[in-house]
């Protein structure tokens, strides 16, 4: 086994937290918000010494994942952001950064009076003697009843954990990003975001949707539409019933899509609801053989012959990683700029038949099955290699980032191009080097790219531009 196979991915550690009994931990959703903010910051900073310092802290976050200590992960991400800024934070700023604000629900009914939440510590700062005084939580809320369509709600911070009550009167219907800050007087110590959806007649609509979804659970044969409706209903119910998803969900938009899908199913129409006539971003459940695979897809406005990128996440992650993380969804933006279809499936710890998934999607979308490429991170890199080993003629190029993979004796890639990307500070470095050598021995055209100072997490964000240039060349564009 190579190093990438011996060491569990950081996302496996996060996944274990979901089923383990670990106290004083930070929600996966909260970590995702902090990481996305860091990724945006990283994308804006070109100063190499600052980046190098941030990668050192990010590597601490990776190690904290291995220890299942998400509080330490949150702290390391925050310190990495401070390193990117190039200036130390005051003790008050450190304390403010350590706070997390969670809402009881992420989707509310228009007309609800208020929404409960809680301010608590994500982790403890190093200065144990610091005693915060006169701090306030300030939330900027989009509300039609106030000047410029915004309302500022200010709540004094008291002993933690502290219950909050956010007034919802006049809140605009739709999907919103609430900006919240911790203030010391007029000084902003930290600025963060929180998502909230507001929907008309919410409970009645959710109940009607649940009834429609129940009718589809036993649908034989299972279809993309029937299985997707069930998944969307469950997702939306979770937003209202304190069973939130791991990532930001646009509840109002998803509910409208689900209702349209339910009406389509009830009408018994022949044309697929999801297909080449419908561009945009979708969360689907796709029957593939005896399995049903959760995928996120980005569909361009192109009539035919669309190249496809299959993006495979690391262990313990999900289909959301490439769309919402890994550079704040960078793979989707790069694909959209080229008018390519991007598909990110949920990969179990076993295996996924990517060729079968491509074929299932090609029955509905205008995919050129002769122009399919794969990119995988960590465990996803191993999955990509395994799929290429199984059927190398199905793919035009493969990118393996921060991971290794098995190349058995007798494998003949017949010149299939591979891009092997890894950071010099990545625990998977030796595994990636071994993979590169094995690929060349098996007849692949392999390019090894090592990124100085980069660790296991940031490698995807920093390598994706190079990966898509590699894909351009692989596809002859």
N, C-alpha and C positions, 0 to 999 in steps of 0.2 A: 504493500500500500504506500502511496505517496503521502507527503505531509498534509496536503489538502484533504485527504481522506481520513487521516488519523485524528485531526482536530475538529471538533464540532464548530459549526458556524455560529456567529453571534446571534443570528436570528433563531437558531435552534434553542439557544438559552432563553430568548424571549418567549418562544413557544412553550417551553417547559414551565415558565412562570404562570401561564394560563391554566395549567392543571395542577401545579404544585401548591402547597400550603406555605407560602412565604409571607411573613408579616412586614408591614411598613414599606410596601413597594409602590412604585409609581406606575400608573396605568399605561398600557401600551399606547393608547391614544395620545396621552400627554407626551410620551417620549417621541412619538411621531411628529407632533407639533413642534417640539424643540429641535428635532433633527432637521425638519424642513426649513425652519428659520435659519439654522446653521448652514444648510446647503445653499440657500439663497445668498447668505453673506459670503460664503466661500466663492461662489460664482462671481461675485463683484470685486473680490480682492485679488490683485495680481502680484502683490509684494511677496516674493519667494521666502524670505526669512519669516514673515508672519505666517505664511502657509505651513512652513516646516514646523514652527512652534505649535500650530493648531493640530497638526498630524500627531505630534507626540501626545497631546491630550486626548485625541480621538482614539489612539491606541490604548490608552487607559480605559476608555469607554468599552472597547472590545474586551479587554480583560475582565472588566466588571460584568459584562454579559456572561462570561464563562462562570463567574461566581454567583450568577442569578441575583445580582445586586443592582436593581434598576435605579435606586436612589443614587448610587455612585455613578451609574451611566449618565443620568441627568446632570449631575454635577460636572462630570468630565466634558460633556457637550457644552455646558455653559462656560467652562474655563477655556475650552477650545475657541468659542466665540470671542471671548475676551482677548485671546492671543491674536486672533485675526484683526481685532480692532487696534492692536498695537499699543495698548495702554492698560495699566492695572486698574482694577475696580476698587472703589472704596468699600469699606466693610458694609456700609448701608446698601450699596449696590449689590454686593455679594448676597446679602440677606434677601433682598428683593428678588434676585434671580432664583433663589431657592424656593420661592413660593409657587404653588400651583392653585389654580382656580378651576374647579370642576362644576358642571351643571348637572342637576338631577335628570333632566331630559335634554335631548338635542333637537327635538321637534315639538312645537307647542301649537295649540289651537289659537287662531286669531280671536281676540276677546278675552283670553285668559288674563287674570289679574296680575299674577306674578309668577316667577320661576325661582325655586330654591336652588341653592348651590352651596359650595363649601370652599373656603380658603384653608390650605394646610401646607405643611412643609414637605417638599419633595426630598430634601436631604438637609443635614446640618452643616453649617459653615464651619470653617476652622477656628474662628474666634468665638469660643464658647462663652466668653464674658460679655459679648455684645447684647445690649438690651434695646430693641427698637422702640422708638417713641414717635407719636404724632404721624404715623404713616396712614395713607388712605388708598383704597382701591377705587379707581376711576374707570368707568366703562362707557364707551361711546356707542350709543345704540341708535340705529336708523329708525326714526319715528316721524311720521308725517305731521303729527300734531305740534311739532316744535320747529323753531326757526332753522332754515337751511336743511330741514329734514333729518336733523340729528339731535339726540338728547344725551346729555352728560349726566350719568348717575354716579354719585360719589358716596362711598361708604367708609367710615373710619375703621381701621383695623384694630381688633381687640385680641384677646388671648386666643391662640390657635389650638385646635382647629376651630374656625369661625364659620357659622352659618350665615349665608347671604340671601337676600331677597331682591331679585331684579324685577322692577316694575315693567309690565308689558303693555300698558295702556298706550294705544296709538302706534304700536310696533307695526311696521310695514309687512305685508304678506310677501313671502318669498324666501330665498336662501341668502343668509347674511354671514358676514364675518364681523364679529364684535371685536373691536380693539380695546384692550384693557391695559391699564398702567398701574404701577405702584408709585405713589407720590410722597415726597417729603416736602411739605409746603407746596411750592410751585415747581420744584425740581422733579423731573421724571427719572426714577431710578431704574425702571425696566419697562419695556413695552412688549406686549404679547398679543396673540390672537386666539379667538375661540369661535367655533361655528355654531350657528343656530338657524333652524328653519321654522317658518311661521306659515300655517296652512288654514284655510277656511274649512269649517265643518269637519275638522280632522277626525274625531272619533267615529262619526258615522261613515266617513269614507274608508277608514281603516277596517271597520267591521264589514262593509260591503266587499272590500278587496279580499279579506280573509275568507269569506264565503266562496268567492270565485276561485281562490287558490285551493281551497279544500276540494273543490270539484275536479281540479286538475291533478291532484296528487296521484290518483290511480289511473291516469290517462295511459292507454296502451294503444300503439307504442308511444313511449315518451318522446316528446319533441322539444326543440329548443324553446319554443314559446311556452309550453305547459310547465316545463321545469324552471324557466326563468321567472314566470309569474309567482310560483311558490317561493322562490328565493327572494324576490323583491318584497313580497308580502312579509316574510319573516324579518327581513332587514328593516323595513319600515316600522313594524311592530316593536322591534328592539329599540328604535330611536325614541319611542313614546313610553316604553315600559322599563326604563332603566337597564336595558340590556344593549348598550350601544356597541356599534361596530368599532373596529380597530383604527379606522381612518375617517377623515371628513366625508360625510355623505350629504349630498344636496337633496334633502328630503322632499321639498316641494316639487322639484323637477322629477325625482324618481317616482313620486306618487302619481303625478300626471302621466308619466310613461306607463306605469303599471295599470292605471285605469284604462288607458287607450288599448293596452295589450289585452286586458280582460274583456273589453267590448269586442275586440277582434276575435278572440277565442269563442265568445258566446255566439257570434254571427256565423261561425263555421266557414270562414273564407278560405279560398284555395291558395292565394298568393301568400308567401311567408311574410310574417310581420317584420322579422329581421332579415335583411338582405341587401343587395347592392343598391336598391332604391333608397335606402335609409343611411345617410352618412352621419358621422358623429362618434361619440364615445358611449359604449354600452357595457353593462355587466350582465353576462350571459351564463346559462348552465347548458352545456353542450353534451348530448349523448355521444359517447365514443365507445363503440363495442358494448361491453357489459357495464361500463362505467359512465358516470355523468361528471363532467369536468367543469369547475367554475373558472371562467375566463373573463378578462377585461379586454375589450377590443377598441381600437381606434380605426374608423373606416373613412377613407378619403372620398371626395366627390369625383370619382373616376369611374367611367362606364365599364372598362374591361382591362384585363392583363395587368393587374396590380401586383407588384412584388410584395412579399410578406416577411415581416420580422417576427420570429418567435422568441420571446424574452422569458428566460427561466430564472426564477428567484432562488435565493439561498435557503438552507434548511431552517424550519421554524417560521418562515415568512409566509407570504401569500401572494395572490395575483395583484395585490395593491402596491407592492414594493416598487415595481418598475413604473407604475402610473403615478404614484404619489411621492415616492422616495427616489433614491439613487439619482440625486441631482434634481429633486423636486419635479420628477416626471420628464427628465431630459430625453429619454428614448422616444417618448410620444412626440415631443416637439421636433426632434430630428427626423422622425418618420413622416410627420405631417408636412414638413418642408419639402419632402421628396414625393409626396402623394403616395406613400406606401401604407399598407395596412400593418398595424402593430397588434400582436396578440400576446397577452401575458396570462398563462394558465396557472392555476394552483397546482403545485407539484408536491405530491406526497413523498414520504421517505422511501417509498419503493421506486417505481419508475413510471414514466409517462410516454406513451407512443405518440410522439410529435407528428409523425407522418399521418397517422390515422386522424389526429385532430385537424391537421391541415386539410385533409380530404373532406372531413365533415363540414368545415367552414367553407371550403371551395364549392360545395353544393349550393351555397346561398350567396356568397360574396364573389365579386369578379376577380378571384385570385389566380395569378399565373403560377401554377404548381411547379413549374420549371424554374421559378425564380424565388426560392425560399431560402432565407438565411436564419441562423440561430445565434443568440447571445445568451450566455449564462454566467451567473455569479456564484462562486463557492460551490455548494451542492448543485446549483443550477449549471455550473460549468461542467461538472461530472455528468450530469444528465444530458447536456448537449453533446459531449463527446460520445456517450453511450449510444445516443440516437444516430450519430454520424457513423459509428462503428457498425451499427445494425443495418444501415441502408445508406451508404455514402452518396449514392447517385441521386438521392432525393433533395440534396442541399447544394447550394452554390457557394456557401461560405459559413464558417463557424467561428465565433469569438468566445474564448474561455477566459473569464476574468477572476482573479483571486482564487483559483482552484486547479486541481489536477484532473486525473481521470485514467481509466484503464484502456489500454490499447493492446488487445490480445495478440498472440503470435498468429501469423497468417493473415492479419488484417491488411487489406490493400485499399488505400483511399483513392488511388488513381489520380493523384494531383489535386485533390480537394484542398482549397485554401483554408488555413487556420490562422487566427490572430490570438496569441496567448499574451494576455496583459496581467501584470502583477506589480505590486509595490515592493520596493527594496526593504520595507519594514513590515511586510506582510508575512504571517506565519506560513502561508501557502507558497512562499517563494521557491523552496526546493521542489515542491510538488509540481509547480508550473514549469520549472526548468526540466524536470524529468518528463513531463508531458510533451514538451517541445521536442526533446530528443526522440521520444517514442513515435511521435507523429511523423517526423522526418524519416525515421527508419521504416515506417509503414507506407511511404510514398506520398504523404501529404506535403503541401507547400506551406510550411509553418513559419510564421514570423513571431519572434519573442520580443516583447517590449516591456522593459522594466522601468518603473516610474520612481525616481529618487525620493526617498523619505516617506512615500505614501504607504499607508497601512491597509488593513483588510476592508475597511468600510468605504473609504473615499475613492477606492480604485475605480468603481463603476462610473461615478460622476466625472472623474478626470480622464478616463479612457474612452468614453462614449464617442466623442468627436472623432478620435482616431479610428474607432471601430466602424463608424459609418463611412469614413473615407475608404476604409478597407472593403466595406460592403459595396460601395460604388464600383470599386475596381473588380470585385468578385463577380458582380452582375454585368460588367462590361459597359458601365455608364460613364 
